[in-house]
Amino acid sequence: MEFKRKLYRRGSSFETTIPMPILLLLDKSKKYNVIFAYDESANKWYIKFEEAGGGKKGLDKRL
């Protein structure tokens, strides 16, 4: 099981917080997605980072 969230500097109280020591090696000038993955056999959660794709989609792109 996996789900993806955007990584951004501030959010509402309902968003997930990633501790800064985990983010130290990321390039702060780029945008990332955080992927939360659950390994059922090990009964553990893992987090991965992927660079976010370029450009905005939908209505935001036209604004």
C-alpha positions as CSV (number, residue, x, y, z in Angstrom):
1,M,0.0,0.0,0.0
2,E,1.3,3.4,-0.9
3,F,0.0,7.0,-1.0
4,K,1.6,10.2,-2.1
5,R,1.5,13.8,-0.6
6,K,3.1,17.0,-1.7
7,L,5.9,18.3,0.4
8,Y,5.5,22.0,1.3
9,R,6.8,24.3,3.9
10,R,3.6,25.0,5.8
11,G,0.2,23.4,6.0
12,S,-3.0,23.1,8.0
13,S,-3.2,21.3,11.2
14,F,-4.5,18.2,9.3
15,E,-1.4,17.8,7.3
16,T,1.5,15.4,8.1
17,T,4.7,16.9,9.3
18,I,8.1,15.4,8.2
19,P,10.9,16.1,10.8
20,M,13.6,18.5,9.4
21,P,16.5,16.0,10.1
22,I,14.9,13.6,7.5
23,L,14.8,16.5,4.9
24,L,18.5,17.6,5.3
25,L,19.7,15.9,2.1
26,L,17.0,17.3,-0.1
27,D,17.7,20.2,-2.4
28,K,15.5,23.0,-0.9
29,S,15.2,24.7,-4.4
30,K,13.3,21.7,-5.8
31,K,9.8,20.5,-5.1
32,Y,9.2,17.0,-3.9
33,N,6.4,14.5,-3.3
34,V,6.5,12.3,-0.2
35,I,5.5,8.6,-0.7
36,F,4.4,6.7,2.3
37,A,4.7,3.0,1.8
38,Y,3.5,0.2,4.0
39,D,5.3,-3.2,4.0
40,E,2.7,-5.7,5.3
41,S,5.2,-8.5,5.8
42,A,7.4,-6.4,8.0
43,N,4.5,-4.4,9.5
44,K,6.4,-1.1,8.9
45,W,5.9,2.2,7.2
46,Y,8.6,3.7,5.0
47,I,8.9,7.2,3.4
48,K,10.4,7.9,0.0
49,F,10.9,11.2,-1.8
50,E,10.4,11.9,-5.5
51,E,11.0,15.1,-7.3
52,A,7.7,16.7,-8.3
53,G,7.0,17.0,-12.0
54,G,7.3,20.3,-13.8
55,G,4.5,22.7,-14.4
56,K,1.1,23.1,-12.8
57,K,-2.0,21.2,-14.1
58,G,-5.6,22.2,-14.6
59,L,-6.9,25.6,-13.8
60,D,-3.8,26.7,-11.9
61,K,-1.8,26.4,-15.1
62,R,-4.0,29.0,-16.8
63,L,-4.0,31.6,-13.9
